[in-house]
Amino acid sequence: MKALVALVFGGLCSTAMANEVAQDFKQPPVERYNYSQHLDIARVISVSEVPDVRELVPARMIYEDSKGQRHTLEYTAMGKGLTDD
């Protein structure tokens, strides 16, 4: 009987931990940035690489706000290509 209780308890703990891990990898919806928008950025998680081109390119930033909510922000950035100077 003790083994059965331990097995059930272990299964419940494993399920709870799996749900927690799944929450960490869940992708939030992509928000499109505009210049009038106020951003509440408490912690930047990642920023996409900007390519070596001389034009505007899409970029993304994943961040957490002050309430711990994760956001994916898409914005336009100038590429890092060199000028003809």
DRENTIRO-325306 format. One record per residue: x, y, z of N, C-alpha, C, O in turn; residue in three letters. Coordinates in nm, 3 decimals. Layout:
// residues N
GULO       nX       nY       nZ      caX      caY      caZ       cX       cY       cZ       oX       oY       oZ  code
GULO        X        Y        Z        X        Y        Z        X        Y        Z        X        Y        Z   ALA
...
END
This chain:
// residues 85
GULO       nX       nY       nZ      caX      caY      caZ       cX       cY       cZ       oX       oY       oZ  code
GULO    0.082   -0.119    0.000    0.000    0.000    0.000    0.087    0.126    0.000    0.057    0.223   -0.070   MET
GULO    0.196    0.124    0.080    0.286    0.239    0.084    0.350    0.261   -0.053    0.367    0.375   -0.096   LYS
GULO    0.385    0.153   -0.120    0.446    0.165   -0.253    0.348    0.228   -0.351    0.388    0.308   -0.436   ALA
GULO    0.222    0.193   -0.342    0.120    0.249   -0.430    0.103    0.399   -0.406    0.094    0.476   -0.501   LEU
GULO    0.100    0.439   -0.280    0.087    0.581   -0.245    0.209    0.657   -0.296    0.196    0.766   -0.351   VAL
GULO    0.328    0.600   -0.277    0.450    0.665   -0.325    0.449    0.678   -0.477    0.492    0.781   -0.530   ALA
GULO    0.401    0.577   -0.547    0.395    0.579   -0.692    0.298    0.688   -0.741    0.330    0.762   -0.834   LEU
GULO    0.182    0.697   -0.679    0.083    0.799   -0.717    0.138    0.938   -0.687    0.127    1.028   -0.770   VAL
GULO    0.197    0.956   -0.569    0.253    1.086   -0.533    0.365    1.126   -0.629    0.373    1.242   -0.670   PHE
GULO    0.451    1.033   -0.664    0.559    1.060   -0.759    0.506    1.099   -0.896    0.560    1.187   -0.962   GLY
GULO    0.400    1.033   -0.939    0.338    1.066   -1.067    0.279    1.206   -1.067    0.290    1.279   -1.166   GLY
GULO    0.216    1.244   -0.956    0.159    1.379   -0.946    0.268    1.485   -0.948    0.253    1.589   -1.012   LEU
GULO    0.376    1.460   -0.878    0.488    1.555   -0.875    0.549    1.570   -1.014    0.583    1.680   -1.056   CYS
GULO    0.563    1.459   -1.085    0.620    1.463   -1.220    0.531    1.543   -1.314    0.581    1.620   -1.396   SER
GULO    0.401    1.526   -1.303    0.307    1.600   -1.387    0.314    1.749   -1.357    0.311    1.830   -1.449   THR
GULO    0.323    1.785   -1.231    0.331    1.926   -1.193    0.459    1.989   -1.246    0.457    2.102   -1.296   ALA
GULO    0.570    1.918   -1.236    0.696    1.970   -1.287    0.693    1.981   -1.439    0.748    2.077   -1.494   MET
GULO    0.632    1.887   -1.508    0.623    1.892   -1.655    0.540    2.012   -1.699    0.573    2.078   -1.797   ALA
GULO    0.432    2.042   -1.626    0.351    2.159   -1.659    0.429    2.288   -1.641    0.415    2.381   -1.720   ASN
GULO    0.511    2.294   -1.537    0.594    2.411   -1.512    0.695    2.432   -1.625    0.713    2.544   -1.671   GLU
GULO    0.758    2.325   -1.669    0.855    2.333   -1.778    0.785    2.375   -1.906    0.838    2.457   -1.981   VAL
GULO    0.667    2.323   -1.933    0.591    2.359   -2.053    0.557    2.507   -2.052    0.558    2.572   -2.157   ALA
GULO    0.525    2.563   -1.935    0.494    2.705   -1.923    0.616    2.790   -1.960    0.600    2.895   -2.023   GLN
GULO    0.737    2.745   -1.923    0.858    2.820   -1.955    0.883    2.827   -2.105    0.938    2.926   -2.153   ASP
GULO    0.844    2.725   -2.180    0.870    2.721   -2.322    0.752    2.771   -2.406    0.763    2.778   -2.528   PHE
GULO    0.642    2.805   -2.344    0.525    2.854   -2.417    0.560    2.991   -2.477    0.608    3.080   -2.406   LYS
GULO    0.536    3.006   -2.606    0.566    3.131   -2.674    0.450    3.228   -2.661    0.337    3.194   -2.696   GLN
GULO    0.476    3.349   -2.612    0.370    3.449   -2.605    0.338    3.501   -2.746    0.422    3.487   -2.835   PRO
GULO    0.221    3.559   -2.767    0.190    3.614   -2.898    0.284    3.730   -2.931    0.328    3.802   -2.842   PRO
GULO    0.313    3.747   -3.058    0.404    3.853   -3.102    0.328    3.985   -3.105    0.220    3.995   -3.163   VAL
GULO    0.387    4.086   -3.041    0.330    4.220   -3.039    0.412    4.307   -3.133    0.535    4.300   -3.132   GLU
GULO    0.348    4.388   -3.214    0.416    4.477   -3.307    0.437    4.611   -3.237    0.340    4.670   -3.189   ARG
GULO    0.560    4.659   -3.231    0.593    4.783   -3.161    0.558    4.905   -3.246    0.581    4.906   -3.367   TYR
GULO    0.504    5.009   -3.181    0.491    5.140   -3.246    0.549    5.244   -3.151    0.555    5.222   -3.030   ASN
GULO    0.592    5.356   -3.204    0.669    5.453   -3.126    0.590    5.520   -3.014    0.652    5.572   -2.921   TYR
GULO    0.460    5.521   -3.019    0.382    5.583   -2.912    0.357    5.488   -2.795    0.298    5.527   -2.695   SER
GULO    0.400    5.364   -2.808    0.375    5.261   -2.709    0.471    5.274   -2.590    0.591    5.293   -2.608   GLN
GULO    0.417    5.264   -2.468    0.500    5.260   -2.347    0.532    5.115   -2.315    0.442    5.031   -2.305   HIS
GULO    0.660    5.085   -2.300    0.702    4.947   -2.272    0.741    4.933   -2.125    0.810    5.018   -2.070   LEU
GULO    0.697    4.826   -2.063    0.731    4.793   -1.925    0.828    4.676   -1.930    0.787    4.560   -1.923   ASP
GULO    0.957    4.706   -1.944    1.059    4.602   -1.958    1.137    4.592   -1.827    1.211    4.683   -1.790   ILE
GULO    1.120    4.480   -1.758    1.194    4.457   -1.635    1.320    4.375   -1.662    1.423    4.396   -1.597   ALA
GULO    1.312    4.281   -1.759    1.427    4.195   -1.788    1.420    4.152   -1.934    1.320    4.098   -1.980   ARG
GULO    1.530    4.177   -2.007    1.539    4.132   -2.146    1.590    3.989   -2.146    1.692    3.959   -2.084   VAL
GULO    1.518    3.901   -2.215    1.556    3.760   -2.222    1.640    3.733   -2.344    1.743    3.665   -2.335   ILE
GULO    1.598    3.785   -2.459    1.678    3.767   -2.580    1.642    3.874   -2.683    1.532    3.930   -2.682   SER
GULO    1.739    3.902   -2.771    1.721    3.995   -2.881    1.775    3.927   -3.006    1.883    3.868   -3.003   VAL
GULO    1.700    3.934   -3.116    1.745    3.868   -3.239    1.866    3.940   -3.298    1.886    4.060   -3.275   SER
GULO    1.944    3.867   -3.375    2.060    3.925   -3.444    2.012    4.011   -3.559    1.918    3.976   -3.630   GLU
GULO    2.077    4.125   -3.577    2.047    4.212   -3.690    2.150    4.180   -3.798    2.271    4.183   -3.771   VAL
GULO    2.105    4.148   -3.920    2.198    4.107   -4.026    2.285    4.223   -4.077    2.255    4.340   -4.053   PRO
GULO    2.392    4.189   -4.147    2.485    4.286   -4.205    2.435    4.333   -4.341    2.494    4.300   -4.444   ASP
GULO    2.326    4.408   -4.342    2.270    4.465   -4.464    2.247    4.614   -4.442    2.246    4.661   -4.328   VAL
GULO    2.230    4.688   -4.551    2.206    4.832   -4.541    2.059    4.862   -4.571    2.028    4.931   -4.668   ARG
GULO    1.972    4.811   -4.489    1.830    4.834   -4.504    1.759    4.804   -4.374    1.818    4.748   -4.280   GLU
GULO    1.632    4.841   -4.368    1.551    4.810   -4.250    1.515    4.662   -4.250    1.478    4.606   -4.353   LEU
GULO    1.527    4.601   -4.132    1.500    4.458   -4.119    1.412    4.436   -3.996    1.418    4.514   -3.901   VAL
GULO    1.331    4.330   -3.997    1.253    4.299   -3.877    1.343    4.240   -3.768    1.437    4.165   -3.798   PRO
GULO    1.314    4.273   -3.645    1.390    4.220   -3.531    1.289    4.185   -3.421    1.177    4.235   -3.419   ALA
GULO    1.332    4.099   -3.330    1.246    4.058   -3.218    1.321    4.066   -3.086    1.441    4.043   -3.079   ARG
GULO    1.245    4.098   -2.983    1.299    4.098   -2.847    1.198    4.025   -2.760    1.077    4.049   -2.770   MET
GULO    1.248    3.936   -2.676    1.164    3.868   -2.578    1.204    3.926   -2.442    1.322    3.930   -2.407   ILE
GULO    1.103    3.970   -2.366    1.130    4.032   -2.237    1.021    3.997   -2.137    0.913    3.949   -2.173   TYR
GULO    1.051    4.024   -2.011    0.951    4.011   -1.903    0.919    4.149   -1.851    1.007    4.234   -1.838   GLU
GULO    0.791    4.172   -1.823    0.751    4.300   -1.766    0.765    4.295   -1.613    0.808    4.194   -1.557   ASP
GULO    0.728    4.403   -1.547    0.743    4.411   -1.401    0.653    4.314   -1.326    0.673    4.291   -1.207   SER
GULO    0.554    4.256   -1.394    0.466    4.157   -1.331    0.510    4.014   -1.361    0.444    3.919   -1.319   LYS
GULO    0.621    3.998   -1.433    0.672    3.865   -1.465    0.611    3.804   -1.590    0.640    3.688   -1.621   GLY
GULO    0.528    3.878   -1.662    0.468    3.829   -1.785    0.570    3.838   -1.898    0.641    3.938   -1.910   GLN
GULO    0.577    3.735   -1.980    0.672    3.731   -2.091    0.605    3.787   -2.217    0.489    3.757   -2.246   ARG
GULO    0.680    3.870   -2.292    0.631    3.933   -2.413    0.732    3.911   -2.526    0.853    3.904   -2.503   HIS
GULO    0.681    3.900   -2.649    0.764    3.898   -2.769    0.728    4.022   -2.848    0.613    4.040   -2.889   THR
GULO    0.826    4.108   -2.870    0.805    4.235   -2.938    0.876    4.232   -3.073    0.995    4.201   -3.080   LEU
GULO    0.803    4.263   -3.179    0.863    4.272   -3.311    0.873    4.419   -3.348    0.778    4.495   -3.329   GLU
GULO    0.988    4.459   -3.401    1.012    4.598   -3.436    1.102    4.603   -3.559    1.150    4.500   -3.605   TYR
GULO    1.122    4.722   -3.612    1.208    4.740   -3.729    1.339    4.802   -3.685    1.341    4.898   -3.608   THR
GULO    1.450    4.746   -3.733    1.583    4.796   -3.699    1.663    4.817   -3.827    1.636    4.753   -3.929   ALA
GULO    1.759    4.904   -3.821    1.849    4.924   -3.934    1.956    4.816   -3.930    2.013    4.789   -3.825   MET
GULO    1.982    4.754   -4.045    2.085    4.651   -4.053    2.223    4.708   -4.018    2.242    4.830   -4.020   GLY
GULO    2.316    4.621   -3.988    2.451    4.663   -3.948    2.548    4.670   -4.065    2.669    4.668   -4.045   LYS
GULO    2.497    4.678   -4.188    2.584    4.685   -4.305    2.664    4.813   -4.308    2.620    4.916   -4.256   GLY
GULO    2.781    4.808   -4.366    2.869    4.924   -4.374    2.822    5.019   -4.483    2.758    4.978   -4.579   LEU
GULO    2.856    5.148   -4.466    2.822    5.248   -4.567    2.933    5.255   -4.671    3.038    5.195   -4.653   THR
GULO    2.910    5.329   -4.779    3.008    5.343   -4.888    3.105    5.457   -4.865    3.170    5.501   -4.960   ASP
GULO    3.119    5.508   -4.746    3.207    5.622   -4.718    3.348    5.598   -4.758    3.433    5.686   -4.740   ASP
END
